[in-house]
Amino acid sequence: VPQFWEAAMVLTAKQRQELHSSIAEYLAQNDFAEVGAAFASKAGIEMKSPGSANGVGLLEKKWTSVVRLQKRVMDLEAQVKQLEE
């Protein structure tokens, strides 16, 4: 029986794995090493070695992109509203 959050998932398996890796990396890099390790274990992923630069800061980069795009959408919506008036 799928859980309620599984029905709403729109990520592919690869995207979900990348997200989980990014979350674990973020936790480990921000003084939550034990939480990151527990999360990685529960998510079934391996923690990357500290020297590995692959994907470092990916979660923060994507987060700032989302915020920037949200602002852009709001600006464009305001522009459309103004043009409709």
N, C-alpha and C positions, 0 to 999 in steps of 0.2 A: 504494500500500500504506500503510494508516494506521499511524502510529507507536503504540507501546504507550500513551502518555499520551493520545492522541486518543480511543481507545476508552473511556477512563475519564472523559472530560469530560462533565459533566452541565450545564454552563452553556450558556445560549443565546448566540447570536452577540453580541447586545447586552450581555449580562452579561460575556462574555469581553472585549469592547472596554472596558467600564467598569473591569473589573479591571486590564487592561493600562494604561489611562490613570491609574488610581490608583497603580499600582506606579511608573510613570514619574514621576508627580508626587511621590511619596514620595522616590524616589531624588534627584530634582532639589532638593527642599527640604532634604535632609539631607546636603549636600556630596558628592553622587555625581552631579554634573551630566553628566559624560562617560558614565558608566554608564547614566544615565537616558536620555540622547540615543541611545546605542547600542541600548538596549532598545526605545525608541520606534520607532526605525528598523526593527529586526528584527520588531517586532510590527505594523508597518505603521500606526502611529498618529502624529498630530501632537502635539507638545508644546504644552501650553497656555502662553499668555503669563504671565509672572510676576505680573502684576497681576490675573489672572483668579481670582476667588474661587470659581468653580464647581468643586466637588469637592475643594477644598483640605482636606486632613486626612481625607479619606474612608476611606482604608485604615486609619489609626490608629483612627478611630471604629468601623469595622466590627470591627477586631481586639479592641478593648475590649469590644464587644458579645458577641463569640464567647466571650471569657474569662468574662464575667459569666453568660452562658447556660450554659456548661459547669459553672460552680459551682452554678447553680440546679438543673441536672439531677442533679448529684451529691447535693445536699441532698435533692431529692425521692426519689431512689433509696434513700437512707439512711432516709428517712421511711417509704417503702413496706416496706423490709426490717424496720423496727422494728414496723410495724403487722402484718406477717405473723407475727411471733414471738408 
